[in-house]
Amino acid sequence: GNKPPAMLPKRAEYMLKDVKRMAKYYQVPVQMSENDFQRILRTSTLPAMRFITAIDMTQPQYLEPLSREFWMRFWSQHEDISQTENILAAAGQAGLSSEVAQKGLEMISTPAVKNRLKETTEEAVKYGAFGMPAVVAHVNGKPHLFFGSDRLELLGSVIGEKWLGPVPS
């Protein structure tokens, strides 16, 4: 079987340095230490993924700010995004009312949300995704899979756009 990159000692050591370089380049506040690989492997993101799915089903305009908020809390603030209080805090910070957030929280255990997340995951796998971040661009009726945050320039080329870097002027 295939071992996760962080479970290979030399790869984990490299990834720690590389993530810091990428964070600086993309100007995102990722905070990583040697302990983080264990934290990442131990922390379930399933409740957050289901919550995002529930909100996407009911209030899709919040998908991006909510996703960004969960990203920030997991990768920069090292919060356990499986905990109800952290899910609700992320929702509030993303602009959701407490009523909408509570409704989303109630939906995470429903078959509709579970099935939607499963279908979305299966669709990504169908296109060849094997991890995240993965992007599928559909160009001239043909899907193109890109894996990794360092593939944005190539993605731009395929869709006919110029990648201007992480902070275009």
N, CA, C and O of each residue as an XYZ file, in Angstrom:
676
protein
N       0.805     -1.187      0.000
C       0.000      0.000      0.000
C       0.847      1.249      0.000
O       2.048      1.211      0.266
N       0.208      2.336     -0.298
C       0.857      3.637     -0.354
C       0.812      4.297      1.017
O      -0.263      4.433      1.602
N       1.960      4.706      1.534
C       2.004      5.395      2.825
C       1.801      6.891      2.600
O       2.287      7.442      1.613
N       1.082      7.551      3.515
C       0.964      9.006      3.413
C       2.359      9.632      3.470
O       3.219      9.148      4.205
N       2.594     10.705      2.700
C       3.918     11.322      2.671
C       4.478     11.651      4.054
O       5.677     11.504      4.291
N       3.615     12.095      4.962
C       4.085     12.482      6.296
C       4.547     11.288      7.121
O       5.206     11.464      8.146
N       4.206     10.066      6.686
C       4.624      8.874      7.426
C       6.008      8.386      6.987
O       6.554      7.460      7.585
N       6.567      8.996      5.961
C       7.918      8.683      5.507
C       8.841      9.741      6.105
O       8.737     10.908      5.728
N       9.738      9.382      7.021
C      10.521     10.374      7.774
C      11.201     11.447      6.920
O      11.093     12.631      7.238
N      11.883     11.073      5.866
C      12.569     12.072      5.030
C      11.562     12.966      4.308
O      11.772     14.171      4.172
N      10.478     12.366      3.852
C       9.443     13.149      3.164
C       8.774     14.111      4.140
O       8.501     15.258      3.787
N       8.509     13.662      5.350
C       7.897     14.531      6.362
C       8.808     15.715      6.668
O       8.345     16.849      6.789
N      10.089     15.446      6.790
C      11.066     16.510      7.055
C      11.073     17.524      5.905
O      11.090     18.734      6.132
N      11.059     17.017      4.680
C      11.029     17.888      3.510
C       9.723     18.690      3.459
O       9.735     19.896      3.213
N       8.604     18.007      3.695
C       7.300     18.674      3.628
C       7.203     19.831      4.607
O       6.637     20.875      4.282
N       7.747     19.654      5.796
C       7.711     20.712      6.807
C       8.395     21.969      6.275
O       7.864     23.071      6.406
N       9.567     21.802      5.680
C      10.292     22.942      5.104
C       9.545     23.504      3.898
O       9.437     24.719      3.737
N       9.032     22.615      3.056
C       8.373     23.041      1.835
C       7.075     23.794      2.118
O       6.775     24.785      1.453
N       6.317     23.333      3.091
C       5.073     24.024      3.447
C       5.382     25.445      3.912
O       4.654     26.379      3.576
N       6.439     25.610      4.668
C       6.827     26.952      5.126
C       7.217     27.839      3.941
O       6.852     29.014      3.895
N       7.956     27.275      2.987
C       8.325     28.046      1.783
C       7.083     28.425      0.986
O       6.944     29.566      0.545
N       6.184     27.464      0.804
C       4.964     27.729      0.038
C       4.096     28.774      0.736
O       3.521     29.644      0.082
N       4.004     28.689      2.053
C       3.213     29.665      2.809
C       3.760     31.071      2.601
O       2.998     32.022      2.424
N       5.064     31.197      2.623
C       5.684     32.515      2.408
C       5.403     33.003      0.989
O       5.028     34.159      0.792
N       5.581     32.131      0.009
C       5.369     32.498     -1.392
C       3.921     32.923     -1.648
O       3.674     33.957     -2.269
N       2.968     32.122     -1.167
C       1.555     32.408     -1.406
C       0.971     33.411     -0.417
O      -0.184     33.818     -0.542
N       1.771     33.802      0.558
C       1.366     34.777      1.572
C       0.119     34.321      2.329
O      -0.854     35.061      2.475
N       0.184     33.071      2.804
C      -0.881     32.529      3.640
C      -0.286     32.139      4.990
O       0.839     31.643      5.049
N      -1.018     32.356      6.057
C      -0.474     32.159      7.408
C      -0.509     30.715      7.912
O      -1.156     30.425      8.918
N       0.178     29.819      7.222
C       0.275     28.436      7.691
C       1.313     28.386      8.802
O       2.409     28.930      8.667
N       0.961     27.736      9.888
C       1.893     27.546     11.004
C       2.123     26.049     11.150
O       1.196     25.308     11.475
N       3.351     25.598     10.912
C       3.651     24.165     10.969
C       4.818     23.893     11.909
O       5.762     24.678     12.006
N       4.726     22.768     12.593
C       5.836     22.280     13.413
C       5.900     20.768     13.237
O       5.032     20.175     12.598
N       6.936     20.145     13.807
C       7.088     18.694     13.653
C       5.878     17.926     14.179
O       5.560     16.855     13.661
N       5.205     18.448     15.188
C       4.062     17.755     15.800
C       2.810     17.801     14.921
O       1.877     17.024     15.124
N       2.794     18.703     13.958
C       1.577     18.912     13.184
C       1.155     17.718     12.347
O      -0.041     17.513     12.139
N       2.094     16.929     11.866
C       1.695     15.780     11.055
C       0.859     14.816     11.886
O      -0.116     14.256     11.385
N       1.224     14.617     13.135
C       0.428     13.754     14.017
C      -0.924     14.397     14.307
O      -1.945     13.710     14.320
N      -0.940     15.719     14.540
C      -2.196     16.440     14.788
C      -3.119     16.292     13.584
O      -4.314     16.044     13.743
N      -2.576     16.441     12.401
C      -3.370     16.351     11.177
C      -3.956     14.952     11.015
O      -5.127     14.800     10.666
N      -3.147     13.941     11.268
C      -3.618     12.562     11.121
C      -4.644     12.180     12.180
O      -5.497     11.328     11.932
N      -4.572     12.799     13.359
C      -5.492     12.482     14.464
C      -6.809     13.234     14.392
O      -7.808     12.790     14.958
N      -6.825     14.361     13.707
C      -8.003     15.226     13.722
C      -8.949     14.869     12.585
O      -8.560     14.852     11.417
N     -10.175     14.590     12.939
C     -11.178     14.309     11.917
C     -11.700     15.624     11.343
O     -12.103     16.520     12.085
N     -11.688     15.724     10.037
C     -12.272     16.896      9.392
C     -13.680     16.591      8.869
O     -14.314     17.445      8.249
N     -14.160     15.379      9.121
C     -15.467     14.971      8.601
C     -16.609     15.875      9.074
O     -17.433     16.264      8.246
N     -16.703     16.231     10.367
C     -17.794     17.129     10.762
C     -17.754     18.469     10.018
O     -18.797     18.986      9.619
N     -16.568     19.025      9.832
C     -16.456     20.293      9.103
C     -16.843     20.109      7.637
O     -17.528     20.955      7.063
N     -16.404     19.003      7.029
C     -16.764     18.749      5.626
C     -18.274     18.588      5.475
O     -18.862     19.087      4.516
N     -18.893     17.901      6.410
C     -20.355     17.740      6.350
C     -21.058     19.075      6.579
O     -22.072     19.364      5.944
N     -20.519     19.883      7.482
C     -21.121     21.193      7.739
C     -21.025     22.066      6.483
O     -21.999     22.710      6.092
N     -19.855     22.083      5.863
C     -19.678     22.849      4.624
C     -20.657     22.346      3.562
O     -21.246     23.145      2.834
N     -20.831     21.039      3.471
C     -21.765     20.449      2.510
C     -23.194     20.903      2.801
O     -23.927     21.275      1.885
N     -23.590     20.874      4.070
C     -24.943     21.306      4.454
C     -25.171     22.768      4.085
O     -26.227     23.128      3.567
N     -24.182     23.598      4.353
C     -24.321     25.020      4.036
C     -24.344     25.224      2.526
O     -25.099     26.060      2.029
N     -23.530     24.473      1.792
C     -23.538     24.576      0.333
C     -24.905     24.192     -0.230
O     -25.340     24.750     -1.237
N     -25.576     23.253      0.408
C     -26.891     22.810     -0.050
C     -27.981     23.842      0.241
O     -28.986     23.898     -0.467
N     -27.788     24.657      1.276
C     -28.845     25.581      1.698
C     -28.498     27.054      1.486
O     -29.378     27.861      1.185
N     -27.240     27.401      1.639
C     -26.792     28.797      1.535
C     -25.460     28.838      0.776
O     -24.436     29.187      1.364
N     -25.449     28.488     -0.517
C     -24.190     28.326     -1.248
C     -23.314     29.579     -1.310
O     -22.113     29.475     -1.558
N     -23.888     30.743     -1.091
C     -23.092     31.971     -1.124
C     -22.058     32.013      0.003
O     -21.128     32.819     -0.039
N     -22.217     31.152      1.005
C     -21.270     31.112      2.127
C     -20.187     30.046      1.954
O     -19.318     29.905      2.815
N     -20.228     29.297      0.855
C     -19.269     28.203      0.662
C     -17.820     28.690      0.734
O     -17.015     28.120      1.470
N     -17.485     29.727     -0.015
C     -16.095     30.194     -0.027
C     -15.668     30.793      1.308
O     -14.635     30.381      1.836
N     -16.410     31.749      1.885
C     -15.939     32.295      3.169
C     -15.879     31.247      4.280
O     -14.996     31.298      5.136
N     -16.809     30.304      4.269
C     -16.808     29.255      5.284
C     -15.610     28.323      5.093
O     -14.937     27.963      6.059
N     -15.351     27.939      3.855
C     -14.193     27.079      3.567
C     -12.902     27.765      3.976
O     -12.021     27.137      4.564
N     -12.784     29.048      3.670
C     -11.585     29.812      4.054
C     -11.436     29.856      5.576
O     -10.330     29.727      6.102
N     -12.529     30.035      6.260
C     -12.482     30.119      7.726
C     -12.044     28.791      8.339
O     -11.229     28.772      9.262
N     -12.575     27.694      7.835
C     -12.129     26.387      8.339
C     -10.655     26.164      8.028
O      -9.914     25.647      8.864
N     -10.230     26.549      6.835
C      -8.813     26.411      6.465
C      -7.936     27.166      7.466
O      -6.958     26.627      7.984
N      -8.301     28.411      7.726
C      -7.519     29.256      8.635
C      -7.463     28.634     10.035
O      -6.405     28.593     10.663
N      -8.586     28.165     10.502
C      -8.629     27.597     11.851
C      -7.821     26.299     11.948
O      -7.177     26.051     12.967
N      -7.848     25.479     10.911
C      -7.122     24.204     10.947
C      -5.623     24.395     10.729
O      -4.814     23.863     11.489
N      -5.248     25.152      9.695
C      -3.846     25.251      9.298
C      -3.073     26.361      9.989
O      -1.849     26.278     10.097
N      -3.751     27.390     10.456
C      -3.033     28.514     11.057
C      -3.228     28.588     12.563
O      -2.297     28.914     13.300
N      -4.441     28.286     13.020
C      -4.741     28.410     14.449
C      -4.756     27.068     15.169
O      -4.887     27.017     16.392
N      -4.624     25.990     14.418
C      -4.550     24.622     14.961
C      -5.764     24.244     15.806
O      -5.638     23.548     16.814
N      -6.931     24.705     15.389
C      -8.161     24.346     16.091
C      -8.636     22.966     15.653
O      -8.377     22.528     14.532
N      -9.323     22.305     16.544
C      -9.955     21.029     16.227
C     -11.302     21.349     15.579
O     -12.276     21.647     16.270
N     -11.349     21.287     14.264
C     -12.559     21.690     13.544
C     -13.634     20.609     13.535
O     -14.623     20.711     12.810
N     -13.431     19.572     14.346
C     -14.483     18.565     14.502
C     -15.401     18.916     15.670
O     -16.465     18.317     15.825
N     -14.997     19.881     16.486
C     -15.752     20.244     17.685
C     -16.870     21.232     17.355
O     -16.665     22.194     16.615
N     -18.035     20.985     17.906
C     -19.214     21.808     17.631
C     -18.960     23.287     17.859
O     -19.332     24.111     17.023
N     -18.330     23.644     18.983
C     -18.116     25.065     19.275
C     -17.205     25.718     18.238
O     -17.378     26.895     17.924
N     -16.239     24.972     17.704
C     -15.350     25.532     16.690
C     -16.039     25.632     15.333
O     -15.765     26.548     14.558
N     -16.925     24.696     15.051
C     -17.714     24.766     13.819
C     -18.607     26.005     13.854
O     -18.680     26.752     12.878
N     -19.284     26.219     14.980
C     -20.169     27.384     15.101
C     -19.384     28.689     15.074
O     -19.850     29.678     14.508
N     -18.203     28.704     15.677
C     -17.360     29.910     15.655
C     -16.916     30.221     14.225
O     -16.921     31.379     13.808
N     -16.534     29.191     13.480
C     -16.134     29.383     12.082
C     -17.308     29.920     11.270
O     -17.143     30.819     10.445
N     -18.485     29.365     11.508
C     -19.683     29.812     10.791
C     -19.968     31.280     11.071
O     -20.257     32.047     10.153
N     -19.887     31.669     12.339
C     -20.124     33.063     12.700
C     -19.121     33.994     12.046
O     -19.488     35.055     11.540
N     -17.864     33.602     12.054
C     -16.814     34.427     11.450
C     -16.999     34.538      9.934
O     -16.625     35.544      9.331
N     -17.570     33.509      9.330
C     -17.813     33.511      7.880
C     -19.073     34.297      7.512
O     -19.368     34.473      6.330
N     -19.815     34.769      8.516
C     -20.976     35.606      8.254
C     -22.323     34.919      8.340
O     -23.346     35.536      8.043
N     -22.349     33.655      8.739
C     -23.623     32.957      8.871
C     -24.324     33.393     10.152
O     -23.678     33.600     11.179
N     -25.626     33.528     10.091
C     -26.389     33.821     11.301
C     -26.360     32.588     12.193
O     -26.091     31.482     11.726
N     -26.636     32.782     13.472
C     -26.628     31.636     14.386
C     -27.731     30.643     14.015
O     -27.578     29.439     14.224
N     -28.841     31.141     13.465
C     -29.929     30.253     13.061
C     -29.505     29.361     11.891
O     -29.748     28.154     11.902
N     -28.874     29.963     10.889
C     -28.420     29.198      9.720
C     -27.343     28.206     10.145
O     -27.337     27.062      9.691
N     -26.434     28.639     11.011
C     -25.360     27.760     11.488
C     -25.937     26.577     12.259
O     -25.504     25.439     12.075
N     -26.906     26.846     13.114
C     -27.514     25.774     13.899
C     -28.238     24.781     12.994
O     -28.166     23.570     13.206
N     -28.936     25.301     11.985
C     -29.627     24.426     11.030
C     -28.612     23.560     10.281
O     -28.839     22.368     10.078
N     -27.496     24.160      9.873
C     -26.441     23.403      9.194
C     -25.873     22.318     10.082
O     -25.601     21.206      9.630
N     -25.698     22.650     11.352
C     -25.171     21.680     12.315
C     -26.134     20.503     12.479
O     -25.711     19.351     12.574
N     -27.429     20.806     12.510
C     -28.434     19.747     12.635
C     -28.469     18.854     11.392
O     -28.843     17.684     11.469
N     -28.077     19.416     10.256
C     -28.130     18.665      8.995
C     -26.960     17.699      8.809
O     -27.052     16.791      7.983
N     -25.857     17.868      9.555
C     -24.649     17.087      9.237
C     -24.811     15.581      9.415
O     -24.049     14.803      8.841
N     -25.783     15.174     10.192
C     -25.977     13.730     10.383
C     -27.095     13.169      9.504
O     -27.452     11.998      9.632
N     -27.648     13.993      8.614
C     -28.743     13.521      7.763
C     -28.205     12.740      6.566
O     -27.096     12.992      6.094
N     -29.004     11.791      6.085
C     -28.588     11.047      4.888
C     -28.336     11.960      3.680
O     -27.437     11.692      2.882
N     -29.117     13.030      3.541
C     -28.949     13.918      2.383
C     -27.551     14.526      2.353
O     -26.909     14.558      1.304
N     -27.081     15.006      3.495
C     -25.747     15.620      3.565
C     -24.665     14.563      3.396
O     -23.710     14.757      2.644
N     -24.819     13.449      4.098
C     -23.818     12.375      3.989
C     -23.698     11.899      2.541
O     -22.593     11.703      2.036
N     -24.840     11.715      1.878
C     -24.826     11.245      0.491
C     -24.220     12.280     -0.448
O     -23.470     11.928     -1.359
N     -24.538     13.549     -0.235
C     -23.981     14.613     -1.096
C     -22.461     14.658     -0.972
O     -21.763     14.778     -1.980
N     -21.943     14.564      0.245
C     -20.489     14.576      0.442
C     -19.857     13.337     -0.192
O     -18.800     13.420     -0.818
N     -20.508     12.201     -0.024
C     -19.997     10.960     -0.618
C     -19.977     11.068     -2.143
O     -19.004     10.665     -2.781
N     -21.046     11.610     -2.727
C     -21.116     11.774     -4.181
C     -20.036     12.724     -4.684
O     -19.410     12.471     -5.714
N     -19.820     13.808     -3.964
C     -18.788     14.775     -4.347
C     -17.407     14.130     -4.306
O     -16.586     14.339     -5.198
N     -17.163     13.348     -3.262
C     -15.883     12.644     -3.128
C     -15.710     11.631     -4.247
O     -14.638     11.541     -4.846
N     -16.758     10.869     -4.529
C     -16.697      9.874     -5.605
C     -16.455     10.536     -6.959
O     -15.748      9.988     -7.805
N     -17.042     11.712     -7.161
C     -16.830     12.434     -8.418
C     -15.366     12.851     -8.556
O     -14.784     12.731     -9.634
N     -14.774     13.339     -7.467
C     -13.356     13.719     -7.498
C     -12.481     12.508     -7.810
O     -11.547     12.600     -8.608
N     -12.785     11.379     -7.183
C     -12.021     10.147     -7.422
C     -12.186      9.698     -8.875
O     -11.234      9.226     -9.497
N     -13.393      9.846     -9.407
C     -13.657      9.475    -10.806
C     -12.741     10.246    -11.760
O     -12.312      9.714    -12.784
N     -12.447     11.493    -11.419
C     -11.562     12.306    -12.253
C     -10.085     12.014    -11.996
O      -9.213     12.560    -12.672
N      -9.807     11.151    -11.015
C      -8.423     10.768    -10.749
C      -7.815     11.386     -9.514
O      -6.626     11.193     -9.258
N      -8.598     12.130     -8.733
C      -8.056     12.752     -7.523
C      -7.605     11.673     -6.546
O      -8.267     10.650     -6.378
N      -6.480     11.919     -5.915
C      -5.918     10.977     -4.943
C      -5.533     11.691     -3.660
O      -4.967     11.077     -2.756
N      -5.824     12.946     -3.573
C      -5.520     13.751     -2.398
C      -5.943     15.180     -2.667
O      -6.564     15.481     -3.687
N      -5.603     16.042     -1.752
C      -5.960     17.453     -1.881
C      -4.719     18.309     -1.705
O      -3.802     17.916     -0.984
N      -4.666     19.443     -2.331
C      -5.696     20.070     -3.156
C      -5.702     19.509     -4.573
O      -4.653     19.262     -5.168
N      -6.880     19.320     -5.084
C      -7.061     18.853     -6.456
C      -8.088     19.751     -7.133
O      -9.080     20.146     -6.521
N      -7.844     20.067     -8.394
C      -8.746     20.905     -9.177
C      -9.003     20.186    -10.490
O      -8.077     19.670    -11.117
N     -10.260     20.155    -10.903
C     -10.611     19.608    -12.210
C     -11.144     20.763    -13.048
O     -12.136     21.401    -12.692
N     -10.473     21.022    -14.161
C     -10.916     22.051    -15.101
C     -11.498     21.348    -16.320
O     -10.893     20.418    -16.855
N     -12.652     21.785    -16.750
C     -13.295     21.205    -17.934
C     -13.050     22.160    -19.101
O     -13.546     23.287    -19.109
N     -12.286     21.699    -20.079
C     -11.939     22.521    -21.237
C     -12.321     21.748    -22.495
O     -11.879     20.619    -22.708
N     -13.144     22.375    -23.316
C     -13.618     21.737    -24.556
C     -14.212     20.359    -24.289
O     -13.976     19.414    -25.040
N     -14.979     20.258    -23.218
C     -15.653     19.014    -22.885
C     -14.762     17.936    -22.299
O     -15.205     16.803    -22.106
N     -13.509     18.272    -22.012
C     -12.576     17.278    -21.488
C     -12.076     17.715    -20.104
O     -11.662     18.861    -19.926
N     -12.114     16.792    -19.117
C     -11.628     17.155    -17.782
C     -10.097     17.078    -17.699
O      -9.469     16.190    -18.275
N      -9.524     18.028    -16.970
C      -8.081     18.067    -16.721
C      -7.881     18.144    -15.213
O      -8.324     19.098    -14.575
N      -7.213     17.141    -14.639
C      -6.953     17.105    -13.200
C      -5.609     17.754    -12.896
O      -4.612     17.500    -13.573
N      -5.600     18.599    -11.863
C      -4.370     19.209    -11.361
C      -4.295     18.924     -9.874
O      -5.248     19.172     -9.136
N      -3.161     18.404     -9.438
C      -2.959     18.117     -8.016
C      -1.853     19.010     -7.478
O      -0.769     19.104     -8.055
N      -2.149     19.661     -6.366
C      -1.144     20.466     -5.690
C      -1.343     21.951     -5.912
O      -1.810     22.385     -6.965
N      -0.980     22.719     -4.904
C      -1.126     24.170     -4.985
C      -0.089     24.793     -5.911
O      -0.191     25.974     -6.244
N       0.900     24.021     -6.329
C       1.936     24.551     -7.211
C       1.607     24.332     -8.689
O       2.493     24.448     -9.537
N       0.378     24.026     -9.004
C      -0.011     23.766    -10.392
C      -0.880     24.880    -10.984
O      -1.465     24.700    -12.052
N      -0.971     26.014    -10.313
C      -1.855     27.078    -10.776
C      -1.402     27.679    -12.101
O      -2.236     28.033    -12.934
N      -0.093     27.799    -12.308
C       0.403     28.325    -13.580
C       0.020     27.391    -14.733
O      -0.387     27.848    -15.801
N       0.154     26.094    -14.510
C      -0.214     25.108    -15.526
C      -1.728     25.110    -15.765
O      -2.176     25.017    -16.908
N      -2.509     25.216    -14.697
C      -3.962     25.313    -14.822
C      -4.330     26.526    -15.672
O      -5.160     26.426    -16.575
N      -3.711     27.669    -15.383
C      -3.970     28.877    -16.165
C      -3.698     28.668    -17.642
O      -4.464     29.120    -18.493
N      -2.611     27.986    -17.941
C      -2.247     27.713    -19.329
C      -3.319     26.884    -20.031
O      -3.674     27.168    -21.175
N      -3.829     25.874    -19.359
C      -4.838     24.987    -19.957
C      -6.157     25.718    -20.197
O      -6.832     25.462    -21.194
N      -6.528     26.626    -19.293
C      -7.807     27.335    -19.462
C      -7.648     28.653    -20.231
O      -8.614     29.393    -20.421
N      -6.413     28.933    -20.671
C      -6.187     30.130    -21.476
C      -6.060     31.408    -20.675
O      -6.342     32.493    -21.184
N      -5.642     31.293    -19.435
C      -5.438     32.468    -18.577
C      -3.985     32.501    -18.124
O      -3.353     31.455    -17.974
N      -3.461     33.694    -17.909
C      -2.088     33.822    -17.422
C      -2.099     33.876    -15.902
O      -2.831     34.665    -15.306
N      -1.282     33.029    -15.279
C      -1.116     33.033    -13.820
C      -0.221     34.205    -13.472
O       0.929     34.263    -13.906
N      -0.738     35.132    -12.696
C       0.000     36.340    -12.334
C       0.636     36.243    -10.960
O       1.094     37.249    -10.416
N       0.670     35.052    -10.396
C       1.275     34.880     -9.082
C       0.243     35.000     -7.979
O      -0.925     35.292     -8.237
N       0.677     34.773     -6.747
C      -0.263     34.751     -5.630
C      -0.854     36.115     -5.285
O      -1.953     36.197     -4.737
N      -0.131     37.180     -5.604
C      -0.621     38.528     -5.294
C      -0.385     39.411     -6.518
O       0.561     40.198     -6.545
N      -1.251     39.281     -7.537
C      -1.036     40.086     -8.745
C      -1.193     41.573     -8.457
O      -2.047     41.983     -7.671
N      -0.355     42.370     -9.105
C      -0.457     43.818     -8.856
C      -1.439     44.479     -9.775
O      -1.641     45.691     -9.694
